[in-house]
Amino acid sequence: MLLAVLTGCTNDSESDLVEIANPDPDPEPFTLTYNGRIKAIIDGQCVGCHADPPRNGAPFPLANYDQVRVRVDNGSLLEAIVKLTGESSAMPPSGRMPQNTIDLIDQWIDEGALEE
């Protein structure tokens, strides 16, 4: 009986697969911005220490776009967040952000680090 259940519940046929059409074949490009996505990440991951004024020994604030942009322009923001937990100057010190979050910040920087 168990063998019948295990072998009877599989279907490897591609003939019944249905291709789903794109509901919007020409979508408007998505613009990644600080206020749209990045601010929430910075607020949640960095501003606990990098407030204005900084706390817990943080050397600079990241409380607004201009402060973050300074760190983007000099390369220190991405440099700090790509480091592995435990490496010198790795941020956040509580543990590395998920790779998809780092990738999103990297994409934002590559696209010009727009505010709005």
Backbone hydrogen bonds, N-H to C=O, Kabsch-Sander energy under -0.5 kcal/mol:
donor,donor_aa,acceptor,acceptor_aa,energy
5,V,1,M,-2.0
6,L,2,L,-2.5
7,T,3,L,-2.2
8,G,4,A,-1.8
9,C,5,V,-0.8
10,T,7,T,-0.6
17,L,14,E,-1.3
21,A,19,E,-0.5
32,L,30,F,-0.6
34,Y,114,L,-2.7
35,N,115,E,-2.5
37,R,33,T,-2.2
38,I,33,T,-1.6
39,K,34,Y,-3.4
41,I,37,R,-1.0
42,I,38,I,-2.7
43,D,39,K,-3.3
44,G,40,A,-2.0
45,Q,41,I,-2.6
46,C,42,I,-2.8
47,V,42,I,-1.9
49,C,46,C,-1.6
50,H,46,C,-3.0
51,A,49,C,-1.0
55,R,49,C,-3.5
58,A,55,R,-2.1
62,L,50,H,-3.5
68,V,64,N,-2.2
69,R,65,Y,-3.2
70,V,66,D,-1.6
71,R,67,Q,-1.1
72,V,68,V,-2.0
73,D,69,R,-3.0
74,N,70,V,-1.7
75,G,72,V,-1.1
76,S,71,R,-0.7
77,L,71,R,-1.9
79,E,75,G,-1.7
80,A,76,S,-1.9
81,I,77,L,-1.9
82,V,78,L,-1.7
87,E,84,L,-2.4
90,A,87,E,-1.9
91,M,80,A,-2.2
95,G,92,P,-1.7
101,T,98,P,-0.9
102,I,98,P,-2.0
103,D,99,Q,-2.9
104,L,100,N,-1.6
105,I,101,T,-2.1
106,D,102,I,-2.6
107,Q,103,D,-2.6
108,W,104,L,-2.4
109,I,105,I,-2.3
110,D,106,D,-2.7
111,E,107,Q,-2.0
112,G,109,I,-1.8
113,A,108,W,-3.1
